[in-house]
């Protein structure tokens, strides 16, 4: 069953766009979560590889064999039987006509909020990054905007304690959310993170998609599966971002390659979802997946704006 052909019986949330009745997952019951990120301003030169579709890193065939029903097919995109679709490299995402204006020209920190009501209210679309503490979230955000210190990275997990908004190109937002699963954080603080992050997911009308970061250098964690399940169960649009895909574990020590961990996670998540969500393999070290993330965000964003 193709991702976009599975629709929930009725949406739970009051999102402002029909995108939220199209880009959703249905989850089998399962729960739990607990619940990282920061500031600066910058102007960035456009990425030349994103100027035109001809220069984009696209492959006519996915790097791994991906069945048609496991592809993410954006709305208003039809697959031709005569020629294979253009699929973003290292992902299951089909490129659509909405993939344009993807390059990052400017990025600036706007504000930190501890409740959804205090977030920017200009109505601009936004993408939220969330993941287990130490998954490489701040590093990925810096890689996306090509700025080393837009989001300050820390060797101590759990440093992000607010909803942090960064304005991109003056027209949309990247949102850095508190990480989950940081055991050393005080229990009361973890409950606060959990509460306001869940409230943000459920009530933020301008949220286009949550980008859930999963560490591909290690086997799947139960807490990540539970978090993904909660997002799907609550019909929150989600893209899985596999981080640290440059890391190679030694086979003799029982380690698996990132590609194997990515496949294992998808196999496990199939127990929770009736359709596979969009996913992208990335590395903040090599910038693998950076262009693909921006193109995916652009087609989601442009469709959201139109509808």
C-alpha positions, 0 to 999 in steps of 0.5 A: 500500500503506497504511503499516500493511499492510506488515510486515517478515518478522521484527523485528531488535530486542527492543522491548517492545511490539507497536507495533514490529511495526506501526509499522515501515518496510522499507528497500531497502539503503543506509546510512551515518550519523554523528551535538545539545541540554540542560537546565532545569526548568519547569511549563507551563500546559496548552495549551487547544487540546489540552484536547478533540478539538473544539479540535484543529487538524484538517482533514477534508482534507489541505492537499495532495492525499494518496493514501490509500496515503500516509496514516499510519493508526494501528492499530485505526483504520478508514477509512470510505467514507462520510466522510473521515478526520480528518487532522492539519493539515500532515501525512499522519497520521490521527487515532485514538481513542488521541489524548488527554492530549496537552497538556504540563503540566510538563517537566523535565531529568532527565539526560545519558547517554553510553551507553544503559545509563545512560539512565533505567530507569523504563520510561516511553515516550519519543520521540527527536529527531534531525537534522542539526546546525543543523536546529532541534532544540533550538528545536523541543523548546522549542516543544513544551513552550512553554519557551524554554530547556528545551533550550539553543539554540546558534548553534554546531552540534554542541553536543549530545554526549549522550543528554538525557532530559526528563521530560514530565508525570512520565510520559513522555520527550522525548529530545534526541540528538546531531546528525549531519553536523557536519563541524567536530566531531573525527573521534573525537567523531563516531565516539563519537556515531555509536556510542552513538546507533546503540546507543540506537536498536537497544537502547532498549526504551522507545523509541516512535518516532524523530522525524527532523528534516528542514530543509524550507527547503532541498533534500533532503540526501543524509545525511538520506536515508541516515539515514532509510534506516538507521532503516528498514533497522533497523526503528526506528519513525520520524516525519519532522518537517519544520522551518523551514516558515515560511521562503520562498526567493525564486523568482528565486534558484532557491529552493523553497517548503517544501511543494515541498521536503517533496514532493521529500523524499518522492519521494526517500525512496520509493526507500528505503521501500515505505511512506511514514512519518508526517510533519508540517510544523512551524515553531518560529517560528510554532509550526506543527505543535506541536499536531499533534506532541503529538497524534501522540505521544499516540496512539502513546504510548497505543497503546504503553502499552495493548499 
